[in-house]
């Protein structure tokens, strides 16, 4: 009987057995079912992408777990947390959660957790979502763009945060002021001003900052654990860091597109780069980089759609969402971010914040999730190289340095040299503070 199922030969050899890291030492080579030579490569813990929209069930024609998780695996991601909206029905009660978990269990190539939603009318469903093991609750402070996932009012958000605190659930918020963005958008559209720049002007930084301040006040009032998703600017991170220093349990996420693109890029690229909050000025992008130590997680906010939903003359009518889960890690590898900080933002701190302690590090006893990266490998992103159902992304044409050559999930290779390996084997992941019902 071999001591290890797999040995990864590296600067420090890694021994894997029964899907776990079991040894980290020099000169482990010997009796193992498989040995992988990574002596000239870099090894990263499996990325935990806590913000993806795979839109299944109900809108699988937009993406689906099979294509979405395959693309994620190709980028070194081994666990995703799938958002409650864009699926139809959205994940806002027990039956919708069960349907999504079943769909993901059949076709996901990576492990998966599921967000639940907070919307008007479902406060009495939050306990059922908690008991099923959601990683947290997601709500919108402005219109989501999806009719079946409406925004919450401040009174609903306050009550939802109280119940989330009682259930010890993390609350994630899309924080933009509905009042301000709606007013500015109406003014622009009424004047026939519907260009990319008009859209950008309708969602100013102030709309984001005002909403974040309101959310932080409610979190402090209710003792709710708060997570602000897709923070677009350094100014917002500063507000969150100040609140955390005062004792509020608040964290934040940013996304690669805010770190690499600017508002001028959105004007140049057009519909493929539309997102909300929108891309910001170069000065704010630089400030976001400067505040990386105050950011807890980086997620892709992969939000795909058929191209027909983006093919509009009126930019306000363009579907807002960037396809990016396949290149989350690669974009960071191609940046000046230090390796350990990269690991914090994509793995270690994500596991800690979401309480999935079996993930997040190359450490004895943890799930054997990791990627092997050729640090000198280069590739130009092409439409043909994308594994999404709809092969469009603002990163097409971008040359990246640092290429994922293998992704391993619980000791099993799921991506190798440009191709998905094996069949879907992703498992449902729940936070460590909840238990699977008997």
C-alpha positions as a printed Julia matrix, in Angstrom:
438×3 Matrix{Float64}:
   0.0    0.0     0.0
   1.62   3.31   -1.04
   2.19   5.94    1.62
   0.76   8.61   -0.65
  -1.75   8.75   -3.45
   0.1   11.66   -5.06
   3.45  13.32   -4.46
   4.15  16.78   -5.86
   7.87  17.29   -6.27
   8.66  20.94   -5.54
  10.97  23.04   -3.37
   9.15  21.33   -0.52
   7.54  18.08   -1.62
   3.82  17.66   -0.99
   2.27  14.32   -0.05
  -1.43  13.71   -0.65
  -3.61  10.86    0.6
  -7.39  10.46    0.68
  -7.85  13.91   -0.83
  -5.92  15.72    1.92
  -2.48  17.21    2.32
  -0.71  14.77    4.65
   2.98  15.66    4.36
   5.12  18.69    3.54
   8.77  17.77    3.53
  11.87  17.31    1.45
  12.55  14.11   -0.46
   9.14  12.45   -0.23
   9.52  10.77   -3.6
   9.08   7.03   -3.45
   6.0    4.92   -2.98
   3.07   6.79   -4.49
   0.43   6.11   -7.09
   1.43   9.25   -8.98
   4.33  11.68   -8.87
   4.13  15.13  -10.45
   7.31  17.07  -11.13
   6.71  20.73  -10.3
  10.27  21.63   -9.41
  10.35  24.45  -11.97
   6.82  25.62  -11.26
   4.97  27.71   -8.67
   2.28  26.08   -6.55
  -0.72  28.03   -5.27
  -3.55  26.96   -2.97
  -6.77  26.42   -4.87
  -8.53  29.73   -5.49
 -11.84  30.21   -3.7
 -13.92  32.47   -5.93
 -16.64  33.7    -3.6
 -18.57  35.59   -6.29
 -19.8   33.83   -9.41
 -23.1   33.74  -11.29
 -23.57  30.4   -13.05
 -27.33  31.04  -13.38
 -28.53  27.46  -12.97
 -31.27  26.38  -12.82
 -33.53  28.47  -15.0
 -31.05  30.55  -16.99
 -28.53  27.9   -17.95
 -28.47  29.37  -21.45
 -26.51  32.24  -19.86
 -23.85  29.93  -18.39
 -24.5   26.85  -16.2
 -22.35  24.98  -13.68
 -20.7   22.76  -16.29
 -19.22  25.53  -18.41
 -18.78  28.0   -15.56
 -17.01  25.59  -13.22
 -14.88  24.24  -16.07
 -13.69  27.75  -16.86
 -13.02  28.37  -13.16
 -10.95  25.17  -12.93
  -8.92  26.26  -15.95
  -7.93  29.35  -13.99
  -6.78  27.55  -10.84
 -10.06  27.87   -8.93
 -11.13  24.83   -6.93
 -14.11  26.24   -5.0
 -16.8   28.71   -6.03
 -19.61  30.37   -4.09
 -22.53  30.87   -6.44
 -24.76  33.91   -6.07
 -28.53  33.63   -5.56
 -29.69  35.83   -8.43
 -29.76  35.21  -12.17
 -30.85  31.65  -11.45
 -34.6   31.29  -11.97
 -36.08  30.96   -9.45
 -33.49  32.81   -7.39
 -32.11  31.09   -4.29
 -34.38  32.7    -1.72
 -36.04  29.75    0.04
 -35.57  26.08    0.81
 -36.91  24.58   -2.44
 -34.9   26.92   -4.68
 -31.77  26.12   -2.69
 -32.41  22.39   -3.05
 -32.89  22.71   -6.8
 -29.65  24.62   -7.25
 -27.67  22.25   -5.04
 -28.93  19.31   -7.08
 -28.03  20.99  -10.37
 -24.55  21.89   -9.19
 -23.95  18.44   -7.77
 -24.51  16.89  -11.18
 -22.28  19.12  -13.28
 -19.74  21.13  -11.25
 -16.05  20.39  -11.83
 -15.11  22.27   -8.64
 -16.44  22.32   -5.1
 -19.25  24.79   -4.53
 -21.01  26.73   -1.82
 -24.29  28.58   -2.35
 -25.38  32.05   -1.34
 -28.94  32.69   -0.26
 -30.79  35.88   -1.07
 -32.48  38.56    1.0
 -35.37  40.13   -0.91
 -38.69  41.71    0.07
 -41.0   39.02    1.41
 -38.56  36.24    2.33
 -37.53  37.11    5.88
 -39.31  33.97    7.08
 -37.11  31.86    4.76
 -33.72  32.92    6.15
 -33.65  30.19    8.81
 -34.36  27.53    6.19
 -31.5   28.86    4.08
 -29.21  28.88    7.11
 -30.11  25.31    8.0
 -29.31  24.18    4.46
 -25.82  25.65    4.75
 -25.69  28.88    2.74
 -22.35  30.69    2.91
 -24.23  33.93    3.56
 -27.03  36.18    2.36
 -26.85  38.58   -0.59
 -28.96  41.7    -1.0
 -29.06  44.69   -3.34
 -29.4   48.28   -2.16
 -30.2   49.3    -5.76
 -32.06  47.59   -8.59
 -30.38  44.32   -9.52
 -31.52  44.29  -13.15
 -33.42  41.04  -12.51
 -37.16  41.33  -11.86
 -37.29  38.27   -9.61
 -34.55  39.59   -7.32
 -35.71  43.06   -6.21
 -33.7   45.44   -4.07
 -34.34  45.78   -0.35
 -35.54  48.91    1.4
 -33.61  50.16    4.41
 -36.28  48.81    6.77
 -36.12  45.34    5.19
 -32.34  45.44    5.23
 -32.33  46.37    8.92
 -34.65  43.48    9.78
 -32.71  41.12    7.52
 -29.47  42.09    9.25
 -31.03  41.47   12.66
 -32.09  37.98   11.61
 -28.74  37.33    9.95
 -27.01  38.31   13.2
 -29.26  35.96   15.18
 -28.41  33.16   12.74
 -24.72  34.14   12.61
 -24.93  34.57    8.83
 -22.66  36.82    6.79
 -24.56  39.53    4.9
 -23.16  40.54    1.5
 -24.32  43.76   -0.1
 -24.26  45.33   -3.52
 -23.87  48.86   -2.19
 -24.99  51.64   -4.51
 -27.56  54.31   -3.72
 -30.8   53.58   -5.55
 -32.03  57.14   -5.11
 -28.95  58.76   -6.61
 -28.34  56.31   -9.46
 -32.02  56.27  -10.43
 -32.25  60.07  -10.45
 -29.1   60.52  -12.53
 -30.04  57.76  -14.98
 -33.51  59.24  -15.53
 -32.02  62.66  -16.23
 -29.57  61.25  -18.78
 -32.11  59.09  -20.58
 -34.69  61.91  -20.71
 -32.1   64.02  -22.56
 -31.2   61.18  -24.94
 -27.77  60.87  -23.34
 -27.18  57.11  -23.48
 -23.47  56.65  -24.24
 -20.93  54.76  -22.16
 -19.8   58.03  -20.58
 -23.38  58.92  -19.71
 -23.78  55.57  -17.94
 -20.52  56.12  -16.06
 -21.67  59.57  -14.96
 -24.97  58.12  -13.69
 -23.19  55.86  -11.19
 -20.64  58.12   -9.47
 -18.41  57.07   -6.62
 -20.64  59.02   -4.27
 -23.46  56.55   -4.9
 -21.21  53.72   -3.74
 -19.79  55.56   -0.74
 -23.2   56.73    0.52
 -24.6   53.2     0.39
 -21.56  51.7     2.11
 -21.83  54.2     4.95
 -25.52  53.34    5.41
 -24.77  49.63    5.4
 -21.98  50.01    7.95
 -24.27  51.97   10.27
 -26.85  49.18   10.1
 -24.23  46.51   10.67
 -23.01  48.33   13.79
 -26.58  48.73   15.01
 -27.56  45.08   14.47
 -24.21  43.37   15.19
 -24.39  41.76   11.76
 -21.31  40.41    9.99
 -21.1   42.48    6.78
 -19.27  41.91    3.5
 -19.35  44.59    0.79
 -18.92  42.95   -2.6
 -17.17  44.28   -5.74
 -15.8   47.46   -4.17
 -14.65  49.55   -7.12
 -12.44  52.23   -5.6
  -9.87  52.93   -2.96
 -12.09  55.57   -1.36
 -14.63  52.9    -0.45
 -11.98  50.6     0.99
 -10.81  53.43    3.24
 -14.31  53.87    4.7
 -14.57  50.13    5.35
 -11.14  49.98    7.0
 -12.05  52.89    9.27
 -15.28  51.16   10.33
 -13.41  47.93   11.03
 -10.95  49.86   13.2
 -13.94  51.13   15.21
 -15.02  47.55   15.89
 -17.62  46.9    13.16
 -17.37  43.4    11.7
 -17.13  44.47    8.06
 -14.98  43.17    5.21
 -14.86  43.82    1.5
 -14.16  42.23   -1.84
 -12.8   43.73   -5.01
 -12.48  42.21   -8.48
  -9.69  41.96  -11.05
 -11.47  44.26  -13.48
 -11.3   47.14  -11.0
  -7.58  46.52  -10.55
  -6.66  46.41  -14.26
  -9.23  48.57  -16.11
 -10.37  52.2   -15.89
 -13.42  54.16  -17.01
 -11.55  54.99  -20.22
 -11.21  51.27  -20.88
 -14.98  50.89  -20.54
 -15.43  53.62  -23.13
 -12.96  51.86  -25.42
 -14.24  48.31  -24.91
 -17.94  49.08  -24.69
 -20.59  46.54  -23.68
 -18.18  43.72  -22.87
 -16.78  45.82  -19.99
 -20.05  47.09  -18.51
 -20.42  46.4   -14.79
 -21.94  47.97  -11.7
 -20.41  49.67   -9.87
 -18.65  50.8   -13.03
 -14.95  51.05  -13.71
 -13.36  54.1   -12.12
 -10.66  56.63  -12.92
  -7.01  55.67  -13.09
  -6.33  57.56   -9.85
  -8.99  55.52   -8.04
  -7.62  52.31   -9.57
  -4.19  53.16   -8.23
  -5.63  53.97   -4.81
  -7.4   50.59   -4.84
  -4.01  48.93   -5.31
  -2.6   50.99   -2.45
  -5.41  49.79   -0.16
  -5.0   46.06   -0.94
  -3.97  45.36    2.66
  -7.42  46.51    3.76
  -9.25  44.24    1.29
 -10.28  40.78    2.49
 -11.11  38.9    -0.72
 -10.85  39.12   -4.48
 -13.62  37.48   -6.49
 -14.3   37.48  -10.2
 -17.97  38.55  -10.08
 -18.31  36.36  -13.18
 -21.67  37.5   -14.57
 -22.17  36.17  -18.11
 -24.95  36.55  -20.63
 -25.65  35.85  -24.29
 -24.21  38.53  -26.54
 -27.72  39.46  -27.65
 -28.24  41.0   -24.19
 -25.23  43.27  -24.69
 -25.91  44.23  -28.3
 -27.7   47.54  -27.64
 -27.21  51.1   -28.85
 -28.51  52.53  -25.58
 -25.77  51.7   -23.08
 -28.22  51.82  -20.18
 -30.0   48.83  -21.77
 -26.83  46.74  -22.08
 -26.67  43.81  -19.66
 -24.1   44.66  -17.02
 -21.76  41.8   -16.24
 -18.15  40.82  -16.9
 -17.09  37.27  -17.73
 -13.88  36.71  -15.82
 -13.67  33.61  -13.6
 -11.24  31.86  -15.96
  -8.57  34.52  -15.45
  -8.96  35.63  -11.84
  -5.6   34.2   -10.76
  -3.81  34.88  -14.05
  -4.61  38.59  -13.9
  -3.13  38.81  -10.41
  -0.07  36.8   -11.43
   0.47  39.36  -14.16
   0.39  42.21  -11.63
   2.82  43.53   -9.05
   0.94  41.96   -6.13
   3.24  39.92   -3.89
   2.69  36.16   -3.89
   1.66  35.84   -0.24
  -0.76  38.74   -0.53
  -2.24  37.07   -3.6
  -2.71  33.84   -1.61
  -4.39  35.81    1.19
  -6.84  37.52   -1.14
  -7.79  34.48   -3.22
  -7.55  31.6    -0.75
  -6.5   31.98    2.88
  -8.6   35.0     3.88
 -11.56  33.8     1.82
 -11.62  30.5     3.72
 -11.33  32.35    7.03
 -14.04  34.91    6.33
 -16.48  32.31    5.06
 -15.56  29.72    7.68
 -14.63  26.92    5.32
 -11.61  25.82    7.24
 -10.9   22.7     5.18
  -9.91  25.01    2.32
  -7.55  27.9     1.71
  -4.02  26.69    2.41
  -1.45  24.08    1.5
  -1.3   22.68    5.02
  -1.52  19.24    6.58
  -5.12  18.19    7.07
  -6.58  20.61    4.54
  -8.27  19.55    1.29
  -5.61  18.94   -1.36
  -6.72  21.8    -3.6
  -4.03  23.63   -5.56
  -2.82  24.78   -8.94
   0.54  24.4   -10.62
   1.59  27.54  -12.44
   4.32  28.09  -14.99
   5.59  31.5   -13.84
   7.29  32.14  -17.18
   4.41  30.89  -19.29
   2.67  33.49  -21.41
  -0.61  33.43  -23.23
  -2.81  35.83  -25.1
  -6.47  35.5   -24.18
  -8.52  34.66  -27.26
 -12.22  33.98  -27.69
 -11.39  30.4   -28.67
  -9.48  29.87  -25.41
 -12.49  30.81  -23.27
 -14.46  27.9   -21.79
 -17.59  29.95  -21.05
 -20.86  29.18  -22.76
 -20.63  32.59  -24.41
 -17.08  33.38  -25.43
 -16.78  37.09  -24.83
 -14.75  38.88  -22.18
 -12.98  42.24  -21.83
  -9.75  40.28  -21.35
  -9.75  38.95  -24.93
  -6.57  40.23  -26.57
  -4.78  40.72  -23.27
  -1.36  39.06  -22.92
  -0.81  37.47  -19.52
   2.34  36.17  -17.89
   1.94  33.21  -15.55
  -0.06  30.26  -16.86
  -2.02  27.64  -14.94
  -0.95  24.23  -16.26
  -2.73  21.96  -13.77
  -5.55  22.34  -11.24
  -6.07  19.72   -8.54
  -9.23  19.29   -6.46
  -8.98  17.08   -3.38
  -6.01  15.28   -4.92
  -7.61  14.72   -8.33
  -6.56  16.61  -11.46
  -9.51  18.54  -12.91
  -7.62  20.65  -15.46
  -4.41  19.82  -17.32
  -2.56  21.6   -20.13
  -5.51  23.52  -21.49
  -8.2   20.87  -21.1
 -10.75  19.84  -18.48
  -9.79  16.47  -17.0
 -12.23  13.83  -15.81
 -15.92  14.2   -15.07
 -17.74  16.61  -12.72
 -16.81  15.77   -9.14
 -17.49  18.97   -7.23
 -18.95  18.65   -3.74
 -21.21  20.95   -1.77
 -19.34  23.01    0.83
 -21.03  24.53    3.87
 -19.55  26.85    6.5
 -18.03  25.11    9.5
 -20.54  26.69   11.88
 -23.46  24.82   10.3
 -24.19  21.11   10.25
 -25.67  18.86    7.59
 -29.21  17.88    8.7
 -29.5   14.29    9.87
